[in-house]
């Protein structure tokens, strides 16, 4: 067994004792059996890659066979660099919400040269400065036995290494079992830096969903560090009212860079909310509501609920509008399901609406909700056109945060 720390920088000689150069890197296949294919040697004049088959081992040295082919470094399909893809890379421990560093790489040469695992312990660090044995002997006097913390290659996801991420198979299984919202809550106990690193090892879709469930402070910090394209992808998954909070926290310049990359339908909703964001109630408003003409039948409303609210985080009421686009009624889903399919909404909807305006103080909105036992209030303009709704949960959280 050899360690990369012991091989890196080691002088290479030919069989006839000619100096060739120093070992700089190894190329290997990121597969279930990670065969080493080439050694990268820094010669006095160049950097060359030489097939590993042209070396033989002598004690802890590699001897280059005479007459072998040497070429400039070429990386073929499937080959990756040990130095760039394994050494000093980071692994995320989801359980401990911490980052583990690859301190050394273990190479086996029987029957072929392969990567057999990685060392994430302190000994791996001291091996690089030639002090591992000294440290072990010193600690032994204090009855402390320091060992390598070895992770075998069989525990590593090969596809992740090829993609620039080191992911342990057990962590993949954990991620599959944890719901994104639970994982987001778990990660909120970590630093933003560690959260960013954890997101890198996740599948792209899971990572996006986790970010959508993080709190506003984390979302703002993370999106502020992402490219506008990446940030736009994330905001396309987040509720529009939540996206507005994030964008307002980022500042105007960053906001204008991100918005063009948000999915078009979601972008229109966000821009609509941003327009009213500076009003007393506008920043709490969401466009996730369903409004239909008052003469729509129960059957057609249920069909619209199925088709149009698939991405809503929740839907508390259906709002009825007249020909002038004015809100004239509301009903909850229970009332909707109790009526026969061909009955129009105006026959049973509640017409005594409790409404709010953009200038209505949020404390008054909350008081009305509590007084009339309603979970959302429609916000209208001077013509009674429906602009959005404010939920009891959002306004309660905002007031609690204000006074906490």
One Martini backbone bead per residue (centre of mass of N, CA, C, O) as a GRO file, in nm:
protein
  404
    1UNK     BB    1   0.096   0.037   0.022
    2UNK     BB    2   0.022   0.369  -0.085
    3UNK     BB    3   0.088   0.719  -0.069
    4UNK     BB    4   0.055   1.019  -0.213
    5UNK     BB    5   0.237   1.178  -0.014
    6UNK     BB    6   0.491   0.987  -0.089
    7UNK     BB    7   0.485   1.035  -0.411
    8UNK     BB    8   0.484   1.325  -0.410
    9UNK     BB    9   0.785   1.444  -0.552
   10UNK     BB   10   0.912   1.196  -0.641
   11UNK     BB   11   1.170   1.051  -0.775
   12UNK     BB   12   1.247   0.948  -1.114
   13UNK     BB   13   1.380   0.644  -1.249
   14UNK     BB   14   1.545   0.452  -1.442
   15UNK     BB   15   1.690   0.144  -1.488
   16UNK     BB   16   1.967   0.321  -1.566
   17UNK     BB   17   1.959   0.581  -1.366
   18UNK     BB   18   1.783   0.800  -1.488
   19UNK     BB   19   1.662   1.111  -1.471
   20UNK     BB   20   1.322   1.229  -1.512
   21UNK     BB   21   1.155   1.317  -1.236
   22UNK     BB   22   0.841   1.413  -1.087
   23UNK     BB   23   0.574   1.342  -0.909
   24UNK     BB   24   0.237   1.496  -0.959
   25UNK     BB   25   0.037   1.264  -1.077
   26UNK     BB   26  -0.279   1.090  -1.136
   27UNK     BB   27  -0.458   0.883  -1.352
   28UNK     BB   28  -0.811   0.787  -1.345
   29UNK     BB   29  -1.092   0.579  -1.301
   30UNK     BB   30  -1.433   0.658  -1.241
   31UNK     BB   31  -1.498   0.364  -1.081
   32UNK     BB   32  -1.546   0.081  -0.914
   33UNK     BB   33  -1.257   0.042  -1.057
   34UNK     BB   34  -0.981   0.261  -0.993
   35UNK     BB   35  -0.778   0.280  -1.231
   36UNK     BB   36  -0.455   0.343  -1.301
   37UNK     BB   37  -0.309   0.485  -1.602
   38UNK     BB   38  -0.127   0.742  -1.508
   39UNK     BB   39   0.166   0.930  -1.487
   40UNK     BB   40   0.265   1.251  -1.369
   41UNK     BB   41   0.558   1.417  -1.495
   42UNK     BB   42   0.808   1.636  -1.384
   43UNK     BB   43   1.024   1.773  -1.581
   44UNK     BB   44   1.269   1.998  -1.658
   45UNK     BB   45   1.083   2.075  -1.946
   46UNK     BB   46   0.816   1.911  -1.853
   47UNK     BB   47   0.489   1.753  -1.884
   48UNK     BB   48   0.417   1.406  -1.832
   49UNK     BB   49   0.262   1.108  -1.961
   50UNK     BB   50   0.259   0.772  -1.818
   51UNK     BB   51   0.215   0.464  -1.823
   52UNK     BB   52   0.178   0.249  -1.554
   53UNK     BB   53   0.299  -0.007  -1.704
   54UNK     BB   54   0.604   0.138  -1.704
   55UNK     BB   55   0.609   0.045  -1.406
   56UNK     BB   56   0.802  -0.035  -1.114
   57UNK     BB   57   0.839  -0.163  -0.800
   58UNK     BB   58   1.068  -0.027  -0.537
   59UNK     BB   59   0.944  -0.047  -0.272
   60UNK     BB   60   0.863   0.312  -0.258
   61UNK     BB   61   0.928   0.304  -0.565
   62UNK     BB   62   0.934   0.424  -0.907
   63UNK     BB   63   1.025   0.250  -1.204
   64UNK     BB   64   1.132   0.316  -1.522
   65UNK     BB   65   1.114   0.182  -1.808
   66UNK     BB   66   1.278   0.114  -2.077
   67UNK     BB   67   1.152   0.249  -2.382
   68UNK     BB   68   0.919   0.426  -2.327
   69UNK     BB   69   0.637   0.615  -2.363
   70UNK     BB   70   0.630   0.974  -2.403
   71UNK     BB   71   0.397   1.243  -2.310
   72UNK     BB   72   0.192   1.470  -2.312
   73UNK     BB   73  -0.067   1.568  -2.143
   74UNK     BB   74  -0.342   1.333  -2.160
   75UNK     BB   75  -0.702   1.327  -2.139
   76UNK     BB   76  -0.922   1.088  -2.137
   77UNK     BB   77  -1.200   0.937  -2.146
   78UNK     BB   78  -1.258   0.887  -1.790
   79UNK     BB   79  -1.033   1.058  -1.696
   80UNK     BB   80  -0.876   1.161  -1.382
   81UNK     BB   81  -0.756   1.361  -1.127
   82UNK     BB   82  -0.624   1.317  -0.822
   83UNK     BB   83  -0.540   1.607  -0.739
   84UNK     BB   84  -0.826   1.751  -0.837
   85UNK     BB   85  -1.057   1.517  -0.731
   86UNK     BB   86  -0.936   1.430  -0.431
   87UNK     BB   87  -0.728   1.598  -0.318
   88UNK     BB   88  -0.864   1.817  -0.078
   89UNK     BB   89  -1.135   1.738  -0.078
   90UNK     BB   90  -1.490   1.738  -0.004
   91UNK     BB   91  -1.704   1.609   0.252
   92UNK     BB   92  -2.035   1.539   0.344
   93UNK     BB   93  -2.188   1.532   0.668
   94UNK     BB   94  -2.513   1.513   0.734
   95UNK     BB   95  -2.532   1.442   1.032
   96UNK     BB   96  -2.303   1.675   1.125
   97UNK     BB   97  -2.284   1.918   0.945
   98UNK     BB   98  -1.999   1.859   0.791
   99UNK     BB   99  -1.656   1.883   0.692
  100UNK     BB  100  -1.455   1.666   0.499
  101UNK     BB  101  -1.117   1.591   0.438
  102UNK     BB  102  -0.886   1.499   0.199
  103UNK     BB  103  -0.557   1.406   0.305
  104UNK     BB  104  -0.547   1.122   0.150
  105UNK     BB  105  -0.425   0.864  -0.080
  106UNK     BB  106  -0.478   0.526  -0.164
  107UNK     BB  107  -0.242   0.291  -0.306
  108UNK     BB  108  -0.256   0.005  -0.506
  109UNK     BB  109  -0.045  -0.279  -0.668
  110UNK     BB  110  -0.253  -0.526  -0.620
  111UNK     BB  111  -0.233  -0.627  -0.926
  112UNK     BB  112  -0.305  -0.322  -0.957
  113UNK     BB  113  -0.333   0.010  -1.005
  114UNK     BB  114  -0.520   0.159  -0.735
  115UNK     BB  115  -0.782   0.305  -0.573
  116UNK     BB  116  -0.863   0.222  -0.229
  117UNK     BB  117  -0.868   0.521  -0.088
  118UNK     BB  118  -0.921   0.738   0.199
  119UNK     BB  119  -0.786   0.999   0.416
  120UNK     BB  120  -0.946   1.191   0.701
  121UNK     BB  121  -0.716   1.220   0.891
  122UNK     BB  122  -0.444   1.348   1.064
  123UNK     BB  123  -0.225   1.165   0.937
  124UNK     BB  124  -0.254   1.276   0.649
  125UNK     BB  125  -0.123   1.548   0.712
  126UNK     BB  126   0.154   1.452   0.841
  127UNK     BB  127   0.254   1.295   0.592
  128UNK     BB  128   0.327   1.553   0.416
  129UNK     BB  129   0.567   1.630   0.648
  130UNK     BB  130   0.693   1.360   0.778
  131UNK     BB  131   0.526   1.322   1.090
  132UNK     BB  132   0.362   1.064   1.156
  133UNK     BB  133   0.552   0.880   1.325
  134UNK     BB  134   0.619   1.085   1.543
  135UNK     BB  135   0.332   1.130   1.646
  136UNK     BB  136   0.268   0.839   1.726
  137UNK     BB  137   0.499   0.808   1.935
  138UNK     BB  138   0.421   1.038   2.123
  139UNK     BB  139   0.123   0.946   2.185
  140UNK     BB  140   0.196   0.667   2.305
  141UNK     BB  141   0.309   0.784   2.577
  142UNK     BB  142  -0.012   0.881   2.633
  143UNK     BB  143  -0.205   0.648   2.544
  144UNK     BB  144  -0.235   0.738   2.229
  145UNK     BB  145  -0.406   0.611   1.935
  146UNK     BB  146  -0.329   0.690   1.613
  147UNK     BB  147  -0.539   0.670   1.325
  148UNK     BB  148  -0.653   0.603   1.037
  149UNK     BB  149  -0.917   0.745   0.829
  150UNK     BB  150  -1.075   0.508   0.643
  151UNK     BB  151  -1.209   0.518   0.304
  152UNK     BB  152  -1.337   0.323   0.092
  153UNK     BB  153  -1.416   0.310  -0.239
  154UNK     BB  154  -1.690   0.147  -0.196
  155UNK     BB  155  -1.816   0.423  -0.045
  156UNK     BB  156  -1.795   0.562  -0.326
  157UNK     BB  157  -1.920   0.775  -0.570
  158UNK     BB  158  -1.804   0.781  -0.887
  159UNK     BB  159  -1.983   0.999  -1.029
  160UNK     BB  160  -1.909   1.230  -0.836
  161UNK     BB  161  -1.607   1.251  -0.898
  162UNK     BB  162  -1.639   1.315  -1.203
  163UNK     BB  163  -1.825   1.583  -1.113
  164UNK     BB  164  -1.664   1.712  -0.848
  165UNK     BB  165  -1.780   1.501  -0.628
  166UNK     BB  166  -1.784   1.378  -0.294
  167UNK     BB  167  -1.979   1.081  -0.237
  168UNK     BB  168  -2.138   0.893  -0.018
  169UNK     BB  169  -2.347   0.632  -0.028
  170UNK     BB  170  -2.480   0.680   0.252
  171UNK     BB  171  -2.562   0.975   0.187
  172UNK     BB  172  -2.750   0.913  -0.044
  173UNK     BB  173  -2.949   0.745   0.124
  174UNK     BB  174  -3.022   0.970   0.316
  175UNK     BB  175  -3.130   1.175   0.106
  176UNK     BB  176  -3.366   0.988   0.008
  177UNK     BB  177  -3.508   0.987   0.307
  178UNK     BB  178  -3.501   1.295   0.311
  179UNK     BB  179  -3.674   1.562   0.329
  180UNK     BB  180  -3.620   1.875   0.221
  181UNK     BB  181  -3.741   2.021   0.474
  182UNK     BB  182  -3.570   1.860   0.681
  183UNK     BB  183  -3.293   1.928   0.565
  184UNK     BB  184  -3.315   2.232   0.594
  185UNK     BB  185  -3.343   2.233   0.903
  186UNK     BB  186  -3.072   2.091   0.954
  187UNK     BB  187  -2.884   2.307   0.801
  188UNK     BB  188  -2.955   2.559   0.994
  189UNK     BB  189  -2.711   2.461   1.201
  190UNK     BB  190  -2.525   2.571   0.994
  191UNK     BB  191  -2.321   2.714   0.801
  192UNK     BB  192  -2.324   2.863   0.501
  193UNK     BB  193  -2.070   2.724   0.396
  194UNK     BB  194  -2.173   2.430   0.455
  195UNK     BB  195  -2.428   2.448   0.290
  196UNK     BB  196  -2.295   2.492   0.018
  197UNK     BB  197  -2.139   2.223   0.024
  198UNK     BB  198  -2.386   2.038   0.051
  199UNK     BB  199  -2.526   2.122  -0.217
  200UNK     BB  200  -2.300   2.011  -0.410
  201UNK     BB  201  -2.362   1.691  -0.339
  202UNK     BB  202  -2.628   1.721  -0.457
  203UNK     BB  203  -2.880   1.688  -0.625
  204UNK     BB  204  -3.015   1.932  -0.805
  205UNK     BB  205  -3.318   1.900  -0.725
  206UNK     BB  206  -3.274   1.881  -0.421
  207UNK     BB  207  -3.125   2.147  -0.381
  208UNK     BB  208  -3.355   2.332  -0.476
  209UNK     BB  209  -3.562   2.236  -0.258
  210UNK     BB  210  -3.397   2.311  -0.011
  211UNK     BB  211  -3.372   2.615  -0.064
  212UNK     BB  212  -3.684   2.662  -0.063
  213UNK     BB  213  -3.680   2.571   0.268
  214UNK     BB  214  -3.525   2.789   0.360
  215UNK     BB  215  -3.451   3.058   0.506
  216UNK     BB  216  -3.409   3.384   0.424
  217UNK     BB  217  -3.112   3.419   0.505
  218UNK     BB  218  -3.002   3.180   0.342
  219UNK     BB  219  -3.114   3.251   0.066
  220UNK     BB  220  -2.973   3.523   0.035
  221UNK     BB  221  -2.681   3.423   0.066
  222UNK     BB  222  -2.685   3.213  -0.164
  223UNK     BB  223  -2.791   3.386  -0.407
  224UNK     BB  224  -2.558   3.599  -0.382
  225UNK     BB  225  -2.338   3.365  -0.484
  226UNK     BB  226  -2.481   3.318  -0.732
  227UNK     BB  227  -2.570   3.303  -1.028
  228UNK     BB  228  -2.827   3.429  -1.204
  229UNK     BB  229  -2.912   3.158  -1.327
  230UNK     BB  230  -2.927   2.992  -1.065
  231UNK     BB  231  -3.114   3.181  -0.908
  232UNK     BB  232  -3.350   3.164  -1.112
  233UNK     BB  233  -3.410   2.863  -1.072
  234UNK     BB  234  -3.488   2.884  -0.774
  235UNK     BB  235  -3.717   3.102  -0.795
  236UNK     BB  236  -3.898   2.911  -0.975
  237UNK     BB  237  -3.965   2.728  -0.698
  238UNK     BB  238  -4.058   2.965  -0.541
  239UNK     BB  239  -4.256   3.150  -0.390
  240UNK     BB  240  -4.327   3.463  -0.483
  241UNK     BB  241  -4.325   3.601  -0.198
  242UNK     BB  242  -4.050   3.480  -0.122
  243UNK     BB  243  -3.888   3.596  -0.361
  244UNK     BB  244  -3.927   3.892  -0.286
  245UNK     BB  245  -3.776   3.887  -0.020
  246UNK     BB  246  -3.505   3.809  -0.145
  247UNK     BB  247  -3.474   4.040  -0.355
  248UNK     BB  248  -3.488   4.274  -0.147
  249UNK     BB  249  -3.225   4.174   0.005
  250UNK     BB  250  -3.018   4.204  -0.249
  251UNK     BB  251  -3.095   4.424  -0.441
  252UNK     BB  252  -3.127   4.584  -0.739
  253UNK     BB  253  -2.894   4.478  -0.916
  254UNK     BB  254  -2.929   4.173  -0.858
  255UNK     BB  255  -3.227   4.160  -0.933
  256UNK     BB  256  -3.188   4.239  -1.240
  257UNK     BB  257  -3.007   3.986  -1.303
  258UNK     BB  258  -3.214   3.753  -1.223
  259UNK     BB  259  -3.503   3.784  -1.349
  260UNK     BB  260  -3.447   3.683  -1.654
  261UNK     BB  261  -3.406   3.370  -1.520
  262UNK     BB  262  -3.695   3.347  -1.472
  263UNK     BB  263  -3.969   3.207  -1.512
  264UNK     BB  264  -4.208   3.372  -1.679
  265UNK     BB  265  -4.459   3.334  -1.498
  266UNK     BB  266  -4.312   3.389  -1.229
  267UNK     BB  267  -4.204   3.669  -1.303
  268UNK     BB  268  -4.474   3.818  -1.322
  269UNK     BB  269  -4.551   3.775  -1.026
  270UNK     BB  270  -4.305   3.912  -0.901
  271UNK     BB  271  -4.337   4.191  -1.037
  272UNK     BB  272  -4.613   4.244  -0.917
  273UNK     BB  273  -4.514   4.239  -0.617
  274UNK     BB  274  -4.286   4.450  -0.636
  275UNK     BB  275  -4.472   4.694  -0.699
  276UNK     BB  276  -4.607   4.652  -0.383
  277UNK     BB  277  -4.376   4.616  -0.158
  278UNK     BB  278  -4.382   4.922  -0.019
  279UNK     BB  279  -4.626   4.854   0.113
  280UNK     BB  280  -4.770   4.756   0.407
  281UNK     BB  281  -4.883   4.468   0.250
  282UNK     BB  282  -4.734   4.380  -0.019
  283UNK     BB  283  -4.494   4.190   0.104
  284UNK     BB  284  -4.733   3.962   0.192
  285UNK     BB  285  -4.814   3.898  -0.084
  286UNK     BB  286  -4.990   3.665  -0.301
  287UNK     BB  287  -5.050   3.484  -0.623
  288UNK     BB  288  -5.170   3.220  -0.477
  289UNK     BB  289  -5.459   3.210  -0.656
  290UNK     BB  290  -5.813   3.153  -0.727
  291UNK     BB  291  -5.996   3.282  -1.007
  292UNK     BB  292  -6.349   3.307  -1.100
  293UNK     BB  293  -6.628   3.309  -1.235
  294UNK     BB  294  -6.942   3.315  -1.082
  295UNK     BB  295  -7.069   3.103  -1.314
  296UNK     BB  296  -6.911   2.874  -1.230
  297UNK     BB  297  -6.887   2.552  -1.191
  298UNK     BB  298  -6.792   2.308  -0.986
  299UNK     BB  299  -6.660   2.127  -1.197
  300UNK     BB  300  -6.472   2.353  -1.321
  301UNK     BB  301  -6.325   2.430  -1.063
  302UNK     BB  302  -6.196   2.158  -1.001
  303UNK     BB  303  -6.032   2.153  -1.264
  304UNK     BB  304  -5.869   2.412  -1.200
  305UNK     BB  305  -5.737   2.315  -0.946
  306UNK     BB  306  -5.577   2.083  -1.081
  307UNK     BB  307  -5.424   2.267  -1.303
  308UNK     BB  308  -5.341   2.561  -1.139
  309UNK     BB  309  -5.237   2.442  -0.826
  310UNK     BB  310  -4.988   2.247  -0.822
  311UNK     BB  311  -4.763   2.483  -0.707
  312UNK     BB  312  -4.899   2.531  -0.457
  313UNK     BB  313  -4.865   2.543  -0.114
  314UNK     BB  314  -5.165   2.665  -0.099
  315UNK     BB  315  -5.543   2.645  -0.068
  316UNK     BB  316  -5.822   2.811   0.078
  317UNK     BB  317  -5.953   2.973  -0.169
  318UNK     BB  318  -6.218   3.080  -0.381
  319UNK     BB  319  -6.257   3.337  -0.627
  320UNK     BB  320  -6.503   3.563  -0.731
  321UNK     BB  321  -6.587   3.718  -1.047
  322UNK     BB  322  -6.672   3.961  -1.258
  323UNK     BB  323  -6.679   4.135  -1.561
  324UNK     BB  324  -6.487   4.365  -1.398
  325UNK     BB  325  -6.282   4.209  -1.208
  326UNK     BB  326  -6.444   4.174  -0.946
  327UNK     BB  327  -6.471   4.088  -0.626
  328UNK     BB  328  -6.774   3.885  -0.499
  329UNK     BB  329  -6.639   3.610  -0.382
  330UNK     BB  330  -6.625   3.315  -0.153
  331UNK     BB  331  -6.465   2.983  -0.102
  332UNK     BB  332  -6.427   2.679   0.016
  333UNK     BB  333  -6.358   2.347  -0.038
  334UNK     BB  334  -6.591   2.231   0.123
  335UNK     BB  335  -6.818   2.386  -0.019
  336UNK     BB  336  -6.756   2.279  -0.300
  337UNK     BB  337  -6.799   1.960  -0.238
  338UNK     BB  338  -7.108   1.987  -0.134
  339UNK     BB  339  -7.173   2.048  -0.424
  340UNK     BB  340  -7.297   2.025  -0.721
  341UNK     BB  341  -7.151   2.023  -1.035
  342UNK     BB  342  -7.385   2.236  -1.173
  343UNK     BB  343  -7.326   2.455  -0.970
  344UNK     BB  344  -7.296   2.777  -0.926
  345UNK     BB  345  -7.129   2.992  -0.723
  346UNK     BB  346  -7.351   3.221  -0.669
  347UNK     BB  347  -7.541   3.020  -0.498
  348UNK     BB  348  -7.300   2.984  -0.234
  349UNK     BB  349  -7.135   3.216  -0.192
  350UNK     BB  350  -6.951   3.454  -0.024
  351UNK     BB  351  -7.042   3.813  -0.020
  352UNK     BB  352  -6.914   3.889   0.270
  353UNK     BB  353  -6.638   4.050   0.248
  354UNK     BB  354  -6.300   4.057   0.356
  355UNK     BB  355  -6.094   4.334   0.302
  356UNK     BB  356  -5.795   4.467   0.149
  357UNK     BB  357  -5.532   4.703   0.132
  358UNK     BB  358  -5.223   4.831   0.069
  359UNK     BB  359  -5.277   5.051   0.321
  360UNK     BB  360  -5.328   4.839   0.524
  361UNK     BB  361  -5.260   4.753   0.818
  362UNK     BB  362  -5.153   4.456   0.945
  363UNK     BB  363  -5.301   4.464   1.219
  364UNK     BB  364  -5.586   4.483   1.091
  365UNK     BB  365  -5.580   4.229   0.927
  366UNK     BB  366  -5.541   4.038   1.165
  367UNK     BB  367  -5.794   4.121   1.325
  368UNK     BB  368  -5.996   4.026   1.108
  369UNK     BB  369  -5.919   3.730   1.101
  370UNK     BB  370  -5.979   3.668   1.401
  371UNK     BB  371  -6.276   3.766   1.411
  372UNK     BB  372  -6.370   3.583   1.131
  373UNK     BB  373  -6.213   3.318   1.083
  374UNK     BB  374  -5.969   3.367   0.874
  375UNK     BB  375  -5.682   3.267   0.646
  376UNK     BB  376  -5.759   3.492   0.422
  377UNK     BB  377  -5.699   3.804   0.239
  378UNK     BB  378  -5.808   4.010   0.007
  379UNK     BB  379  -5.642   4.224  -0.223
  380UNK     BB  380  -5.737   4.552  -0.331
  381UNK     BB  381  -5.830   4.797  -0.525
  382UNK     BB  382  -6.023   5.073  -0.606
  383UNK     BB  383  -6.191   4.853  -0.808
  384UNK     BB  384  -6.182   4.556  -0.672
  385UNK     BB  385  -5.930   4.427  -0.766
  386UNK     BB  386  -5.738   4.145  -0.764
  387UNK     BB  387  -5.395   4.121  -0.640
  388UNK     BB  388  -5.415   3.941  -0.370
  389UNK     BB  389  -5.295   3.757  -0.084
  390UNK     BB  390  -5.325   3.710   0.279
  391UNK     BB  391  -5.198   3.518   0.523
  392UNK     BB  392  -5.197   3.425   0.846
  393UNK     BB  393  -4.911   3.316   0.861
  394UNK     BB  394  -4.752   3.555   0.734
  395UNK     BB  395  -4.854   3.784   0.926
  396UNK     BB  396  -4.772   3.656   1.192
  397UNK     BB  397  -4.467   3.623   1.139
  398UNK     BB  398  -4.410   3.925   1.088
  399UNK     BB  399  -4.501   4.030   1.368
  400UNK     BB  400  -4.319   3.854   1.542
  401UNK     BB  401  -4.048   3.954   1.416
  402UNK     BB  402  -4.087   4.255   1.490
  403UNK     BB  403  -4.116   4.189   1.826
  404UNK     BB  404  -3.851   3.987   1.875
   0.00000   0.00000   0.00000
